Amino acid sequence: MVHSHQRLGPIVTSQKKPTPSKKTAFDAETVFVDTNGNQWNVSAEFKSSNGRPYISAISISPTKGSTPLTRRVLRDLEINKLFKDEIAREVKHFSHTRRKLRSKSAHQGRAHTDEDLKIVGEIYMSAFRANQPVQQSVADTLGISVSTAEKRISAARRKGFITRENREEK
């Protein structure tokens, strides 16, 4: 179907809306009410740099209808305040897990027990949820090299302590 518009010229539209192959999973979601009383779903994805989290992606959509997203709405949004608690919670959980498990010693070539690999899985998932670099987090927490951490992460995956399903639960 072809439509024309005076300023834009021909516009081609398709009958079907493209469907995304995978739903984007955000780390936090909240509802924001603008100054006109319209409600907006606001979702954010967090990442970190040098141990400090930041918002790397954001989604804003009206809770009902097709309310236009205007400059005024964007100006009213205080993104950092909306997600301040979520960021703090992720950082606190990650820091707590690292402190709790930091006392575990290096393994030094011995066979890994299920308990050892379960700890690697916990560190990995905690770092993953906090958007921290997982290999470096396992290495730092256990006092081992990144190369050794990679090997333990692989062993934990083989034993089922790290799976795609529990990573997608975030």
C-alpha positions as CSV (number, residue, x, y, z in Angstrom):
1,M,0.0,0.0,0.0
2,V,1.4,3.4,-1.0
3,H,0.3,6.7,0.6
4,S,1.5,10.1,-0.2
5,H,2.0,13.1,2.1
6,Q,2.6,16.6,0.8
7,R,5.8,17.2,2.7
8,L,7.3,13.8,2.9
9,G,6.5,12.3,-0.5
10,P,5.6,8.6,-1.0
11,I,5.6,6.4,2.1
12,V,5.5,2.6,1.8
13,T,3.8,0.7,4.6
14,S,3.2,-2.9,5.1
15,Q,0.0,-4.6,6.2
16,K,1.8,-6.6,8.9
17,K,3.7,-5.1,11.8
18,P,7.2,-6.6,12.2
19,T,7.3,-8.8,15.3
20,P,10.4,-8.9,17.3
21,S,12.1,-12.3,17.4
22,K,12.9,-11.9,21.1
23,K,11.4,-9.8,23.8
24,T,13.8,-7.4,25.3
25,A,14.3,-8.0,29.0
26,F,14.8,-4.9,31.1
27,D,16.4,-4.8,34.5
28,A,13.8,-2.5,36.0
29,E,10.3,-1.3,35.1
30,T,8.2,1.5,36.7
31,V,5.2,3.7,35.9
32,F,5.7,7.4,35.5
33,V,2.8,10.0,35.6
34,D,3.5,13.2,33.7
35,T,2.2,16.7,34.5
36,N,-0.9,16.0,32.3
37,G,-1.8,12.9,34.3
38,N,-0.8,10.5,31.5
39,Q,0.8,7.2,32.7
40,W,3.9,5.9,31.0
41,N,5.7,2.5,31.3
42,V,9.4,3.2,31.7
43,S,11.9,0.4,31.5
44,A,15.7,0.5,31.9
45,E,18.6,-1.8,31.3
46,F,21.7,-1.3,33.4
47,K,25.3,-1.9,32.7
48,S,28.4,-1.0,34.6
49,S,31.8,0.5,33.9
50,N,34.6,0.3,36.5
51,G,32.1,-1.1,39.0
52,R,29.6,1.8,38.6
53,P,26.2,1.0,37.1
54,Y,24.6,3.2,34.5
55,I,21.5,3.1,32.4
56,S,22.4,1.7,28.9
57,A,18.9,1.5,27.4
58,I,15.5,2.8,28.1
59,S,12.0,2.2,26.8
60,I,9.1,4.6,27.3
61,S,5.5,3.7,26.2
62,P,2.0,4.9,27.2
63,T,0.2,2.5,29.6
64,K,-3.0,2.9,27.5
65,G,-3.9,4.3,24.2
66,S,-1.5,6.0,21.8
67,T,-0.5,9.1,23.8
68,P,2.3,10.9,21.9
69,L,5.6,11.1,23.6
70,T,6.4,14.8,23.6
71,R,9.4,16.9,24.7
72,R,7.5,17.9,27.8
73,V,7.1,14.3,28.9
74,L,10.8,13.7,28.3
75,R,11.7,16.9,30.2
76,D,9.5,15.8,33.1
77,L,11.1,12.4,33.4
78,E,13.8,12.2,36.1
79,I,15.4,8.9,35.0
80,N,18.0,8.7,37.7
81,K,15.4,9.2,40.4
82,L,13.0,6.7,38.9
83,F,15.6,3.9,39.0
84,K,17.7,5.0,41.9
85,D,16.4,2.2,44.2
86,E,16.8,-0.5,41.6
87,I,20.4,0.5,40.9
88,A,21.3,0.6,44.6
89,R,19.7,-2.8,45.2
90,E,21.7,-4.4,42.4
91,V,24.9,-2.9,43.6
92,K,24.2,-3.9,47.2
93,H,23.4,-7.5,46.2
94,F,26.5,-7.8,44.0
95,S,28.8,-6.3,46.7
96,H,27.3,-8.5,49.4
97,T,27.7,-11.7,47.3
98,R,31.3,-10.7,46.5
99,R,32.1,-10.1,50.2
100,K,30.4,-13.3,51.3
101,L,32.3,-15.5,48.8
102,R,35.6,-13.7,48.7
103,S,37.1,-15.8,51.5
104,K,37.0,-18.9,49.4
105,S,40.5,-19.9,48.4
106,A,42.0,-20.7,45.0
107,H,41.5,-24.3,43.9
108,Q,45.0,-25.1,42.6
109,G,44.3,-27.9,40.1
110,R,42.2,-30.1,42.3
111,A,38.9,-31.5,41.1
112,H,35.9,-29.1,41.6
113,T,33.2,-30.2,44.0
114,D,29.6,-29.4,43.3
115,E,29.8,-27.0,46.2
116,D,32.7,-25.1,44.6
117,L,30.9,-24.9,41.2
118,K,27.7,-23.8,42.9
119,I,29.6,-20.9,44.5
120,V,31.0,-20.0,41.0
121,G,27.4,-20.1,39.7
122,E,26.2,-17.8,42.5
123,I,29.0,-15.3,41.9
124,Y,28.3,-15.5,38.1
125,M,24.6,-14.9,38.5
126,S,25.0,-12.1,41.0
127,A,27.5,-10.3,38.7
128,F,25.2,-11.0,35.7
129,R,22.2,-9.5,37.5
130,A,24.2,-6.4,38.4
131,N,25.6,-6.1,34.9
132,Q,29.1,-6.6,36.1
133,P,31.7,-8.4,34.0
134,V,31.1,-12.0,35.1
135,Q,34.5,-13.5,34.5
136,Q,36.4,-10.7,36.2
137,S,33.9,-10.8,39.1
138,V,34.4,-14.6,39.6
139,A,38.2,-14.1,39.4
140,D,38.3,-11.1,41.8
141,T,35.9,-12.8,44.3
142,L,37.8,-16.1,44.4
143,G,41.3,-14.6,44.1
144,I,42.1,-16.4,40.9
145,S,43.1,-15.4,37.4
146,V,40.5,-14.6,34.7
147,S,41.7,-17.6,32.7
148,T,41.0,-19.9,35.7
149,A,37.7,-18.2,36.3
150,E,36.7,-18.9,32.7
151,K,37.5,-22.6,33.2
152,R,35.4,-22.8,36.4
153,I,32.5,-21.0,34.7
154,S,32.7,-23.6,32.0
155,A,32.7,-26.4,34.5
156,A,29.8,-24.8,36.4
157,R,27.9,-24.6,33.1
158,R,28.6,-28.3,32.3
159,K,27.3,-29.3,35.8
160,G,24.1,-27.2,35.3
161,F,24.9,-24.4,37.9
162,I,24.8,-21.8,35.1
163,T,22.1,-22.1,32.5
164,R,20.5,-19.9,29.9
165,E,17.1,-20.2,31.8
166,N,18.4,-18.8,35.1
167,R,20.3,-16.1,33.2
168,E,17.1,-15.0,31.5
169,E,15.2,-14.8,34.8
170,K,17.1,-11.7,35.8
